[in-house]
Each structure stands twice: as C-alpha cells, then as structure tokens.
C-alpha cells in the first residue's frame, strides 16, 4: 500500500510542469558594472545614430538613456552597442547587451520562441516601399517583377514576400545584411525598390540631403510594425523598470511635465503629479529604484513629446498614431499609482 502511494506520488511529481530556472539578475549586473548596455541600430537618423562627436542621438538612444536614468539617476551611464537585424537577438540572449532599443517589431514568434519579451511600444510603424523617382512608379501594386533591397532576418523580409504573394506579383529579393551596403545598393540602382519601416525610409531620404528629392515613398503601408524595447524573458524586475520607464515618458507628456518646468510642479495639489515626482506612493522603491526615478528620467531626456520633436520631427515623419490617446493617437500609459 505504501509502495503504491509512493509510486503514485512520484508519478504525480513527474507530471508537474518543469520549474522555471532562476532568472539572471540583470539589474544587479548593471549596477555592478556601472552602466547599461543597450543594443541599437548602427545608423538610423531619428532613432539611433552617432553625431559628429560620437554621441548617440535619436528616439531609441534616448529610450536607453531614460532607463539608465531610472536606475542610476544619470542618463549618461549607458554604453551603446550597434547591432544588426540578424545578430540583435543573439546579442540580447547571450548577455552582450542588457536590452534592445533598435526599431524592433513586437511579434508573437519573437516572444514565444526566442526567450525575449517586449516592454512596450515607443513607435507605431508600418512597412512601405521607396523607389527612385525616375522609375515612374506611383503604387506598390506596380512592382511586379521588381528587385527589392531587403535586410535578411527582418520582419520586412517576410512582409514583402507576403505582399507580393497576395497581389500575385513576382518578387526578386536582394538580401544584404549590412544596412549601409543595402542603402548603397539601392542608391546605385542595383534594386528597383527599398522596403523597410516608413520611419527607416524617411530617415534614409533625409540622410541623402538634396539627393533625397530623387526618392519617392509609395503610399501603401502593408504591415503593422509596433516597435519597442526588448529584454530577456524571466528577469521581471528589470522588465518592470524598462516598461515603466517608457510609461513614465508618456505620463510626463500627459501631465505636461518636462525638463524646463519640473520645479513648478513640486507644489502641485494633483495626486498624480505627486506620485510621479515620488513625493507620495513609494512607487520607486516598489520597482527597486529611488522614489524620484521618474524625475530623473525627465531630467535626462524630457518627456515623450520632447524626444519626438528632437529626433523624429526633423525626418519629416508626422506624429500620427504616435500621438497621445487624448489626441486621437495610440500612446497610452497605465496609471502610476
């Protein structure tokens, strides 16, 4: 009888789901190292690109700085690691970087298969095609048989194949991993069209200076590309900090708080403002950072609107669906309370 009971109990134990392995302490490693390692694009104007002094500028770069400010109270404590479309996930999985903030699309497959998790969306985008004006093409439906420059390992590669298949068109892909080589191939005429996120295409056109007038962005947006920061799955303490840093940037815009007027909000009777400033609620300590973490984020990079105006507006991209939800857009932050 005892043997039967023991056997049944052992069988039940074997039937239980395997226990998750203890997650790495990313936050502890970052603090011990003294800076955040953030994977970014090699060179995308408006999102992440080094300026003439080698300082990284752009919406994604500022997202990295914001996370560093939340952790250290200092947005300069970040090291930017350029990654490609093909090596970015390996870099994150292996610990070469602590997080990605590099125009990466949130998909089911990436979360289900790669052991990664998206902390939110800092840019709602979509794929499109760019062609040379001399080609005389005004619609993507006229690209039958066209050669298209694409980065392997990107969602764009899959989306373009789907688009051509849906429209019964022949596709001749030209796959080039290095972004600068891909852009050079398009500019030299090796392919008829260049497909990517609309933000990336707009950044490329701006980067061409006066020659940018030779390129046309076709009107069809043929995919959903919610872009945002990515971390390793399982380390939920660090995930919470990255997610709520993004929400803090959006909340600051909702509340009208920016770097220039922070001091004027200190005496505000608004309880939402007082919680944001860390004067009530003890929210920072619940995250594992200081209670004024959101203040440090705003001091480092401003609010979300400040980041957008500084980085994306010069590319000519309208804010569109990336406006706040109160302005008809999709940017929405849960309550900080």
MIZAPA-733100 format. One record per residue: z, x, y of N, C-alpha, C in turn; residue number from 1; residue in three letters. Coordinates in steps of 0.02 Angstrom, whole numbers, plus 50000, padded with zeros to 5 digits. Example, Ala and Ser with C-alpha at 12.3 -4.5 7.8 and 13.67 -1.06 7.14 Angstrom:
% residues 2
PT      nw      nu      nv     caw     cau     cav      cw      cu      cv   koltor   tiba
PT   50390   50660   49716   50390   50615   49775   50390   50660   49835        1    ala
PT   50354   50642   49888   50357   50684   49947   50394   50645   50002        2    ser
***
This chain:
% residues 337
PT      nw      nu      nv     caw     cau     cav      cw      cu      cv   koltor   tiba
PT   50000   50042   49940   50000   50000   50000   50000   50044   50063        1    unk
PT   50046   50094   50064   50050   50139   50121   49984   50177   50130        2    unk
PT   49957   50200   50071   49894   50236   50074   49839   50192   50103        3    unk
PT   49839   50128   50084   49788   50082   50109   49794   50073   50184        4    unk
PT   49857   50066   50207   49869   50056   50279   49847   50118   50318        5    unk
PT   49865   50178   50291   49845   50240   50324   49770   50247   50327        6    unk
PT   49737   50229   50271   49664   50234   50269   49632   50187   50319        7    unk
PT   49660   50126   50324   49633   50077   50371   49643   50101   50443        8    unk
PT   49703   50130   50456   49717   50155   50523   49671   50212   50542        9    unk
PT   49658   50257   50494   49614   50314   50507   49543   50290   50521       10    unk
PT   49521   50240   50482   49454   50212   50492   49448   50181   50561       11    unk
PT   49502   50145   50582   49501   50114   50649   49498   50167   50703       12    unk
PT   49533   50223   50692   49532   50277   50741   49463   50306   50749       13    unk
PT   49429   50315   50691   49361   50342   50694   49313   50295   50729       14    unk
PT   49328   50230   50727   49284   50180   50758   49291   50177   50833       15    unk
PT   49345   50207   50862   49355   50205   50933   49303   50248   50969       16    unk
PT   49284   50230   51029   49238   50272   51067   49268   50341   51079       17    unk
PT   49225   50391   51080   49249   50459   51093   49279   50463   51163       18    unk
PT   49336   50497   51169   49368   50504   51233   49326   50550   51277       19    unk
PT   49322   50533   51341   49285   50575   51388   49320   50642   51396       20    unk
PT   49281   50694   51403   49309   50760   51415   49336   50763   51486       21    unk
PT   49390   50801   51497   49417   50807   51564   49363   50832   51613       22    unk
PT   49358   50799   51670   49307   50818   51719   49329   50883   51754       23    unk
PT   49278   50922   51775   49293   50982   51813   49323   50963   51880       24    unk
PT   49367   51005   51906   49398   50992   51970   49354   51022   52025       25    unk
PT   49301   50986   52044   49255   51011   52094   49290   51022   52160       26    unk
PT   49332   50974   52180   49367   50980   52244   49411   51043   52244       27    unk
PT   49447   51055   52189   49489   51115   52185   49448   51178   52190       28    unk
PT   49389   51178   52156   49346   51237   52158   49319   51249   52228       29    unk
PT   49301   51196   52264   49276   51202   52332   49329   51232   52377       30    unk
PT   49390   51207   52371   49445   51232   52413   49461   51305   52397       31    unk
PT   49460   51322   52333   49475   51391   52314   49420   51438   52340       32    unk
PT   49359   51415   52339   49302   51455   52361   49301   51461   52437       33    unk
PT   49322   51408   52471   49324   51408   52543   49264   51378   52577       34    unk
PT   49217   51352   52537   49159   51318   52566   49125   51275   52514       35    unk
PT   49086   51226   52538   49048   51180   52496   48979   51211   52481       36    unk
PT   48955   51204   52419   48887   51225   52401   48844   51162   52397       37    unk
PT   48796   51156   52442   48756   51095   52448   48682   51109   52436       38    unk
PT   48653   51076   52386   48582   51084   52371   48539   51042   52418       39    unk
PT   48490   51073   52451   48447   51040   52499   48373   51056   52484       40    unk
PT   48328   51022   52520   48257   51038   52514   48244   51106   52546       41    unk
PT   48192   51142   52524   48177   51207   52554   48157   51202   52628       42    unk
PT   48119   51148   52645   48094   51143   52714   48064   51075   52725       43    unk
PT   48105   51027   52746   48079   50960   52764   48107   50942   52832       44    unk
PT   48064   50942   52882   48084   50928   52950   48116   50859   52953       45    unk
PT   48172   50854   52987   48208   50792   52993   48263   50783   52941       46    unk
PT   48259   50821   52887   48307   50813   52832   48344   50878   52816       47    unk
PT   48308   50931   52805   48340   50996   52794   48289   51051   52804       48    unk
PT   48298   51089   52856   48254   51145   52870   48291   51195   52914       49    unk
PT   48283   51260   52901   48317   51310   52943   48281   51317   53010       50    unk
PT   48320   51323   53065   48290   51333   53130   48276   51407   53141       51    unk
PT   48258   51425   53201   48239   51495   53215   48297   51544   53205       52    unk
PT   48359   51518   53206   48417   51561   53195   48441   51560   53122       53    unk
PT   48406   51520   53081   48426   51515   53011   48478   51461   52999       54    unk
PT   48495   51422   53050   48543   51367   53042   48506   51305   53018       55    unk
PT   48533   51274   52965   48500   51216   52936   48511   51154   52979       56    unk
PT   48455   51118   52990   48457   51057   53031   48428   50999   52991       57    unk
PT   48449   50938   53008   48421   50879   52976   48473   50831   52950       58    unk
PT   48451   50771   52933   48496   50718   52910   48534   50738   52847       59    unk
PT   48499   50767   52798   48532   50788   52737   48579   50846   52748       60    unk
PT   48558   50893   52790   48601   50950   52806   48665   50927   52840       61    unk
PT   48659   50878   52885   48718   50852   52919   48763   50813   52871       62    unk
PT   48733   50782   52821   48774   50748   52770   48818   50799   52733       63    unk
PT   48789   50858   52719   48828   50912   52689   48885   50933   52735       64    unk
PT   48869   50942   52799   48921   50963   52847   48976   50911   52852       65    unk
PT   48957   50847   52849   49007   50794   52853   49056   50798   52795       66    unk
PT   49031   50811   52735   49075   50817   52676   49121   50878   52684       67    unk
PT   49094   50933   52708   49135   50993   52720   49189   50978   52771       68    unk
PT   49172   50940   52823   49222   50922   52874   49277   50878   52845       69    unk
PT   49258   50832   52800   49308   50789   52769   49358   50830   52728       70    unk
PT   49333   50881   52695   49375   50922   52650   49416   50973   52690       71    unk
PT   49382   51010   52734   49413   51066   52768   49433   51053   52841       72    unk
PT   49408   50997   52869   49416   50988   52941   49370   51033   52980       73    unk
PT   49318   51059   52948   49273   51108   52978   49204   51100   52946       74    unk
PT   49156   51074   52985   49089   51061   52959   49047   51123   52947       75    unk
PT   49072   51181   52969   49033   51243   52958   49046   51273   52889       76    unk
PT   49096   51247   52854   49114   51277   52789   49070   51249   52733       77    unk
PT   49006   51263   52740   48957   51240   52690   48903   51294   52684       78    unk
PT   48881   51305   52623   48826   51351   52610   48768   51309   52583       79    unk
PT   48710   51315   52615   48652   51276   52596   48611   51313   52543       80    unk
PT   48596   51279   52488   48558   51309   52433   48492   51272   52426       81    unk
PT   48435   51303   52443   48370   51269   52435   48356   51256   52361       82    unk
PT   48334   51196   52346   48317   51177   52276   48249   51143   52276       83    unk
PT   48215   51147   52218   48150   51115   52211   48159   51048   52175       84    unk
PT   48104   51010   52173   48106   50945   52137   48122   50955   52064       85    unk
PT   48101   51012   52035   48111   51023   51964   48179   51054   51947       86    unk
PT   48206   51097   51990   48268   51132   51972   48331   51101   52002       87    unk
PT   48324   51050   52045   48382   51023   52081   48436   50996   52035       88    unk
PT   48415   50958   51983   48465   50928   51939   48499   50980   51895       89    unk
PT   48462   51029   51873   48491   51084   51834   48542   51122   51876       90    unk
PT   48525   51132   51939   48571   51168   51984   48637   51130   51991       91    unk
PT   48633   51064   51994   48694   51024   52000   48732   51022   51934       92    unk
PT   48696   51012   51880   48729   51008   51814   48765   51073   51797       93    unk
PT   48735   51130   51816   48762   51195   51797   48818   51218   51843       94    unk
PT   48828   51183   51900   48879   51204   51947   48855   51253   51999       95    unk
PT   48789   51266   52001   48762   51310   52053   48773   51279   52122       96    unk
PT   48771   51212   52124   48788   51176   52186   48841   51123   52169       97    unk
PT   48879   51103   52219   48931   51052   52209   48901   50982   52217       98    unk
PT   48849   50976   52257   48817   50912   52269   48745   50924   52291       99    unk
PT   48704   50872   52284   48637   50873   52312   48634   50826   52371      100    unk
PT   48601   50849   52424   48585   50806   52481   48515   50827   52502      101    unk
PT   48465   50802   52463   48398   50829   52472   48343   50778   52455      102    unk
PT   48344   50720   52489   48291   50671   52481   48279   50656   52407      103    unk
PT   48333   50637   52371   48329   50623   52300   48338   50548   52288      104    unk
PT   48292   50519   52249   48291   50447   52238   48341   50425   52185      105    unk
PT   48378   50375   52200   48427   50344   52154   48390   50301   52103      106    unk
PT   48393   50320   52039   48361   50282   51986   48410   50273   51927      107    unk
PT   48396   50223   51886   48437   50212   51826   48434   50272   51780      108    unk
PT   48374   50297   51767   48366   50352   51720   48405   50414   51740      109    unk
PT   48406   50428   51804   48441   50488   51827   48516   50482   51818      110    unk
PT   48543   50423   51826   48615   50414   51815   48632   50408   51741      111    unk
PT   48588   50376   51703   48604   50363   51632   48593   50425   51588      112    unk
PT   48546   50468   51606   48527   50523   51562   48551   50591   51584      113    unk
PT   48562   50601   51649   48573   50669   51674   48646   50686   51686      114    unk
PT   48692   50638   51676   48762   50653   51688   48778   50659   51762      115    unk
PT   48738   50624   51804   48746   50627   51876   48758   50557   51903      116    unk
PT   48783   50554   51965   48795   50489   51996   48781   50494   52070      117    unk
PT   48749   50442   52097   48733   50440   52169   48791   50410   52207      118    unk
PT   48809   50441   52262   48867   50419   52301   48850   50366   52353      119    unk
PT   48786   50353   52362   48765   50303   52412   48694   50318   52435      120    unk
PT   48674   50285   52488   48606   50293   52516   48612   50313   52589      121    unk
PT   48580   50369   52607   48579   50388   52677   48509   50380   52707      122    unk
PT   48460   50357   52666   48393   50343   52692   48356   50299   52643      123    unk
PT   48336   50239   52666   48295   50194   52626   48222   50210   52641      124    unk
PT   48187   50233   52589   48119   50258   52598   48071   50225   52549      125    unk
PT   48009   50247   52549   47959   50223   52502   47900   50271   52499      126    unk
PT   47865   50273   52443   47808   50318   52435   47746   50291   52471      127    unk
PT   47705   50338   52495   47642   50320   52527   47594   50379   52518      128    unk
PT   47532   50370   52541   47481   50422   52538   47462   50444   52608      129    unk
PT   47447   50509   52614   47418   50536   52676   47351   50566   52659      130    unk
PT   47302   50555   52703   47234   50583   52693   47212   50615   52758      131    unk
PT   47161   50657   52754   47130   50685   52814   47088   50630   52847      132    unk
PT   47090   50628   52912   47054   50576   52950   46979   50579   52934      133    unk
PT   46954   50638   52922   46882   50647   52909   46860   50613   52844      134    unk
PT   46908   50597   52800   46890   50565   52736   46867   50493   52748      135    unk
PT   46887   50463   52803   46865   50396   52819   46896   50341   52777      136    unk
PT   46954   50354   52748   46988   50306   52704   47044   50272   52745      137    unk
PT   47046   50205   52742   47098   50169   52780   47145   50129   52736      138    unk
PT   47137   50135   52669   47181   50099   52623   47187   50138   52558      139    unk
PT   47246   50135   52528   47257   50169   52464   47215   50139   52409      140    unk
PT   47193   50078   52416   47152   50046   52365   47082   50076   52362      141    unk
PT   47067   50120   52408   47000   50153   52409   47005   50225   52383      142    unk
PT   47058   50240   52348   47068   50308   52322   47045   50316   52250      143    unk
PT   47005   50271   52224   46982   50276   52154   46947   50343   52143      144    unk
PT   46971   50380   52093   46941   50445   52077   46966   50502   52120      145    unk
PT   47012   50488   52165   47035   50539   52212   47080   50590   52177      146    unk
PT   47079   50650   52203   47128   50701   52182   47188   50695   52228      147    unk
PT   47248   50695   52199   47309   50683   52237   47358   50741   52226      148    unk
PT   47381   50772   52280   47430   50825   52276   47499   50795   52264      149    unk
PT   47534   50820   52211   47598   50792   52191   47645   50848   52169      150    unk
PT   47710   50836   52179   47761   50881   52151   47781   50858   52082      151    unk
PT   47777   50901   52032   47800   50881   51965   47875   50871   51965      152    unk
PT   47899   50824   51923   47970   50812   51918   47997   50765   51971      153    unk
PT   47953   50736   52012   47974   50690   52065   47960   50618   52043      154    unk
PT   47996   50571   52074   47981   50501   52061   47911   50484   52087      155    unk
PT   47888   50520   52138   47821   50507   52166   47768   50517   52113      156    unk
PT   47775   50568   52071   47726   50581   52019   47718   50520   51974      157    unk
PT   47774   50490   51954   47772   50431   51911   47746   50370   51949      158    unk
PT   47768   50362   52011   47748   50303   52050   47673   50302   52064      159    unk
PT   47645   50361   52078   47573   50365   52092   47533   50346   52029      160    unk
PT   47554   50371   51971   47521   50354   51909   47523   50278   51897      161    unk
PT   47581   50248   51911   47588   50176   51903   47543   50138   51952      162    unk
PT   47539   50162   52014   47499   50128   52065   47425   50129   52046      163    unk
PT   47401   50187   52025   47331   50192   52005   47316   50148   51944      164    unk
PT   47364   50146   51897   47354   50105   51837   47352   50031   51855      165    unk
PT   47398   50009   51899   47399   49938   51919   47335   49917   51953      166    unk
PT   47305   49963   51990   47245   49947   52028   47181   49968   51994      167    unk
PT   47186   49985   51928   47127   50004   51888   47086   50059   51921      168    unk
PT   47121   50110   51945   47087   50165   51977   47098   50229   51937      169    unk
PT   47051   50276   51943   47056   50340   51909   47094   50389   51953      170    unk
PT   47141   50426   51923   47182   50473   51959   47169   50544   51935      171    unk
PT   47161   50590   51982   47155   50661   51967   47213   50698   52001      172    unk
PT   47270   50705   51967   47328   50736   51998   47321   50812   52003      173    unk
PT   47345   50839   52058   47351   50911   52066   47426   50925   52074      174    unk
PT   47457   50952   52021   47530   50961   52020   47547   51032   52042      175    unk
PT   47587   51036   52096   47609   51101   52123   47683   51095   52138      176    unk
PT   47724   51138   52107   47796   51133   52116   47819   51156   52184      177    unk
PT   47794   51212   52208   47816   51239   52272   47791   51195   52329      178    unk
PT   47837   51171   52370   47819   51122   52422   47771   51152   52473      179    unk
PT   47782   51213   52494   47737   51244   52543   47668   51254   52515      180    unk
PT   47663   51273   52452   47598   51282   52420   47562   51215   52413      181    unk
PT   47600   51163   52398   47570   51096   52391   47542   51073   52458      182    unk
PT   47580   51082   52512   47556   51062   52578   47495   51103   52599      183    unk
PT   47496   51167   52582   47438   51210   52598   47376   51188   52560      184    unk
PT   47386   51167   52497   47329   51142   52457   47298   51080   52489      185    unk
PT   47340   51035   52513   47315   50975   52546   47279   50993   52611      186    unk
PT   47310   51036   52650   47280   51054   52715   47213   51090   52706      187    unk
PT   47205   51127   52651   47143   51164   52640   47089   51123   52607      188    unk
PT   47106   51061   52587   47056   51017   52557   47052   51020   52482      189    unk
PT   47100   51052   52449   47098   51055   52376   47111   50987   52344      190    unk
PT   47142   50941   52381   47152   50873   52356   47135   50824   52412      191    unk
PT   47117   50764   52392   47097   50713   52442   47157   50682   52476      192    unk
PT   47212   50675   52440   47271   50641   52467   47334   50679   52449      193    unk
PT   47385   50667   52489   47451   50696   52477   47499   50637   52472      194    unk
PT   47534   50631   52416   47580   50575   52406   47652   50600   52405      195    unk
PT   47694   50563   52441   47765   50579   52442   47802   50522   52477      196    unk
PT   47867   50532   52491   47903   50483   52532   47872   50481   52601      197    unk
PT   47875   50423   52634   47847   50418   52701   47881   50466   52749      198    unk
PT   47946   50476   52739   47983   50522   52783   47958   50594   52775      199    unk
PT   47943   50614   52713   47918   50682   52700   47849   50691   52729      200    unk
PT   47807   50639   52723   47739   50643   52750   47741   50647   52826      201    unk
PT   47785   50607   52857   47791   50609   52930   47815   50677   52953      202    unk
PT   47863   50706   52916   47889   50772   52933   47834   50825   52928      203    unk
PT   47792   50820   52876   47736   50866   52868   47689   50861   52928      204    unk
PT   47672   50800   52947   47625   50790   53003   47653   50819   53068      205    unk
PT   47717   50808   53081   47748   50836   53141   47747   50912   53139      206    unk
PT   47758   50940   53080   47759   51013   53072   47692   51046   53083      207    unk
PT   47638   51006   53083   47571   51034   53094   47552   51040   53167      208    unk
PT   47597   51016   53211   47583   51021   53282   47523   50978   53301      209    unk
PT   47478   51006   53343   47419   50969   53366   47374   50950   53308      210    unk
PT   47374   50990   53255   47331   50976   53197   47354   50914   53160      211    unk
PT   47417   50891   53173   47441   50831   53140   47400   50769   53154      212    unk
PT   47363   50770   53210   47320   50713   53226   47262   50706   53177      213    unk
PT   47249   50758   53137   47195   50755   53089   47214   50718   53025      214    unk
PT   47277   50697   53019   47302   50665   52959   47321   50592   52971      215    unk
PT   47306   50550   52922   47319   50478   52927   47366   50457   52871      216    unk
PT   47419   50422   52889   47465   50393   52840   47440   50324   52822      217    unk
PT   47420   50314   52760   47392   50249   52740   47447   50196   52739      218    unk
PT   47429   50133   52751   47480   50081   52764   47520   50058   52703      219    unk
PT   47494   50067   52643   47528   50041   52584   47591   50082   52567      220    unk
PT   47648   50048   52562   47710   50077   52537   47718   50049   52466      221    unk
PT   47714   50092   52415   47707   50066   52347   47767   50080   52302      222    unk
PT   47825   50095   52331   47884   50105   52289   47947   50096   52331      223    unk
PT   48004   50089   52297   48069   50090   52330   48100   50159   52317      224    unk
PT   48121   50192   52370   48150   50259   52364   48216   50262   52403      225    unk
PT   48271   50236   52373   48336   50244   52405   48361   50316   52395      226    unk
PT   48365   50353   52449   48383   50424   52446   48456   50433   52463      227    unk
PT   48490   50478   52429   48560   50488   52445   48590   50547   52409      228    unk
PT   48653   50563   52426   48688   50621   52396   48705   50608   52323      229    unk
PT   48704   50661   52283   48715   50657   52211   48769   50707   52191      230    unk
PT   48814   50686   52145   48865   50730   52118   48867   50724   52042      231    unk
PT   48905   50767   52009   48912   50763   51937   48956   50703   51918      232    unk
PT   48935   50668   51866   48973   50609   51843   49038   50631   51811      233    unk
PT   49091   50592   51823   49155   50605   51791   49207   50635   51837      234    unk
PT   49185   50671   51889   49233   50701   51936   49240   50652   51994      235    unk
PT   49279   50599   51982   49280   50542   52028   49317   50557   52093      236    unk
PT   49361   50605   52094   49396   50622   52156   49345   50649   52207      237    unk
PT   49303   50695   52186   49252   50722   52231   49200   50668   52248      238    unk
PT   49181   50628   52198   49134   50573   52209   49160   50528   52265      239    unk
PT   49225   50510   52263   49253   50466   52314   49247   50496   52384      240    unk
PT   49259   50561   52389   49256   50594   52454   49185   50592   52481      241    unk
PT   49135   50607   52439   49065   50606   52462   49044   50535   52481      242    unk
PT   49061   50487   52438   49042   50418   52452   49073   50393   52517      243    unk
PT   49138   50404   52527   49172   50376   52585   49157   50416   52648      244    unk
PT   49135   50478   52641   49111   50515   52700   49048   50482   52726      245    unk
PT   49003   50463   52681   48942   50427   52702   48961   50361   52735      246    unk
PT   49008   50325   52705   49029   50261   52734   49063   50272   52801      247    unk
PT   49099   50327   52809   49132   50340   52873   49081   50350   52929      248    unk
PT   49025   50383   52914   48973   50393   52963   48944   50326   52986      249    unk
PT   48934   50281   52938   48907   50215   52954   48959   50173   52992      250    unk
PT   49022   50176   52969   49076   50139   53002   49085   50162   53074      251    unk
PT   49081   50227   53085   49088   50253   53153   49035   50224   53199      252    unk
PT   48974   50218   53174   48922   50186   53215   48939   50113   53228      253    unk
PT   48962   50077   53177   48981   50007   53185   49035   49999   53239      254    unk
PT   49083   50045   53240   49138   50041   53287   49121   50069   53355      255    unk
PT   49064   50102   53361   49044   50133   53424   49078   50199   53437      256    unk
PT   49103   50231   53385   49138   50295   53393   49090   50353   53383      257    unk
PT   49090   50400   53430   49050   50461   53423   49090   50521   53447      258    unk
PT   49059   50579   53445   49095   50641   53463   49120   50640   53535      259    unk
PT   49081   50609   53580   49097   50611   53651   49153   50564   53671      260    unk
PT   49163   50510   53632   49212   50459   53655   49272   50452   53609      261    unk
PT   49281   50498   53562   49336   50492   53514   49403   50481   53549      262    unk
PT   49416   50520   53600   49482   50516   53633   49495   50448   53663      263    unk
PT   49442   50414   53685   49451   50349   53717   49472   50295   53668      264    unk
PT   49465   50308   53603   49483   50258   53553   49555   50265   53529      265    unk
PT   49589   50318   53550   49656   50331   53523   49705   50275   53537      266    unk
PT   49698   50242   53594   49744   50188   53612   49715   50118   53596      267    unk
PT   49661   50116   53558   49630   50051   53542   49678   50008   53500      268    unk
PT   49683   49944   53516   49725   49899   53477   49692   49875   53413      269    unk
PT   49628   49892   53404   49590   49870   53346   49617   49904   53283      270    unk
PT   49643   49865   53235   49671   49896   53174   49619   49934   53134      271    unk
PT   49556   49913   53136   49503   49950   53101   49495   50020   53131      272    unk
PT   49499   50024   53196   49494   50089   53230   49554   50133   53213      273    unk
PT   49613   50104   53213   49673   50143   53198   49672   50171   53127      274    unk
PT   49646   50131   53080   49639   50156   53010   49586   50211   53007      275    unk
PT   49531   50202   53045   49478   50253   53046   49505   50319   53073      276    unk
PT   49545   50315   53125   49572   50376   53156   49627   50408   53114      277    unk
PT   49651   50372   53062   49704   50399   53020   49773   50388   53048      278    unk
PT   49779   50344   53098   49844   50331   53128   49883   50278   53090      279    unk
PT   49850   50243   53044   49884   50195   53001   49846   50191   52935      280    unk
PT   49880   50168   52883   49847   50156   52820   49851   50211   52768      281    unk
PT   49861   50274   52789   49868   50330   52742   49806   50337   52697      282    unk
PT   49747   50318   52723   49686   50318   52681   49664   50388   52661      283    unk
PT   49671   50436   52706   49650   50503   52690   49688   50533   52631      284    unk
PT   49753   50524   52631   49793   50551   52576   49774   50518   52510      285    unk
PT   49755   50455   52513   49733   50421   52452   49669   50453   52425      286    unk
PT   49627   50479   52470   49566   50514   52449   49579   50586   52428      287    unk
PT   49636   50613   52448   49651   50683   52433   49633   50730   52490      288    unk
PT   49625   50702   52551   49611   50742   52610   49661   50722   52665      289    unk
PT   49654   50751   52724   49701   50735   52778   49686   50665   52804      290    unk
PT   49735   50634   52834   49727   50566   52859   49676   50561   52916      291    unk
PT   49664   50616   52952   49614   50614   53006   49546   50639   52983      292    unk
PT   49532   50634   52918   49470   50660   52890   49408   50629   52923      293    unk
PT   49410   50563   52938   49352   50531   52968   49341   50556   53039      294    unk
PT   49395   50571   53074   49390   50600   53141   49355   50668   53136      295    unk
PT   49374   50708   53086   49343   50774   53078   49268   50768   53062      296    unk
PT   49250   50716   53024   49180   50704   53008   49140   50691   53072      297    unk
PT   49167   50646   53114   49132   50629   53177   49129   50690   53223      298    unk
PT   49183   50728   53227   49182   50788   53269   49129   50837   53247      299    unk
PT   49117   50840   53182   49069   50888   53155   48996   50868   53167      300    unk
PT   48980   50803   53155   48909   50783   53157   48895   50720   53198      301    unk
PT   48947   50687   53225   48936   50624   53259   48937   50567   53210      302    unk
PT   48912   50509   53231   48906   50452   53184   48836   50450   53154      303    unk
PT   48821   50400   53114   48756   50399   53080   48699   50395   53130      304    unk
PT   48707   50355   53182   48655   50350   53233   48642   50417   53266      305    unk
PT   48695   50454   53281   48687   50520   53311   48645   50566   53267      306    unk
PT   48661   50565   53202   48623   50606   53154   48550   50585   53154      307    unk
PT   48537   50520   53153   48468   50495   53151   48429   50516   53213      308    unk
PT   48459   50504   53271   48424   50520   53334   48410   50594   53340      309    unk
PT   48455   50635   53317   48449   50707   53321   48395   50734   53273      310    unk
PT   48389   50703   53215   48348   50732   53162   48285   50693   53145      311    unk
PT   48291   50627   53137   48235   50587   53112   48190   50561   53168      312    unk
PT   48220   50540   53223   48180   50512   53278   48124   50560   53300      313    unk
PT   48136   50626   53305   48082   50671   53326   48022   50672   53278      314    unk
PT   48031   50649   53215   47974   50648   53169   47929   50587   53181      315    unk
PT   47952   50541   53223   47912   50481   53237   47925   50423   53191      316    unk
PT   47972   50431   53144   47988   50377   53097   48035   50327   53130      317    unk
PT   48016   50263   53133   48062   50213   53161   48121   50203   53115      318    unk
PT   48176   50180   53142   48236   50171   53101   48227   50113   53051      319    unk
PT   48194   50061   53071   48175   50007   53025   48233   49981   52984      320    unk
PT   48224   49980   52917   48276   49953   52873   48338   49997   52871      321    unk
PT   48334   50056   52900   48392   50100   52902   48438   50085   52962      322    unk
PT   48424   50031   52997   48471   50007   53048   48533   49978   53015      323    unk
PT   48586   49970   53055   48646   49938   53030   48631   49866   53008      324    unk
PT   48672   49841   52962   48664   49773   52938   48671   49722   52995      325    unk
PT   48710   49738   53046   48719   49694   53103   48658   49692   53148      326    unk
PT   48611   49738   53135   48549   49742   53174   48487   49726   53132      327    unk
PT   48499   49694   53074   48444   49675   53031   48424   49727   52980      328    unk
PT   48463   49781   52974   48447   49834   52926   48489   49830   52864      329    unk
PT   48487   49884   52823   48521   49885   52758   48584   49929   52759      330    unk
PT   48596   49964   52813   48654   50010   52815   48718   49969   52822      331    unk
PT   48760   49974   52771   48820   49931   52766   48875   49972   52733      332    unk
PT   48933   49974   52764   48990   50010   52735   49045   49961   52716      333    unk
PT   49074   49968   52656   49131   49926   52638   49190   49940   52685      334    unk
PT   49239   49894   52687   49295   49903   52733   49336   49966   52718      335    unk
PT   49356   50000   52770   49400   50058   52763   49471   50033   52775      336    unk
PT   49503   50011   52721   49571   49984   52728   49607   49989   52661      337    unk
***
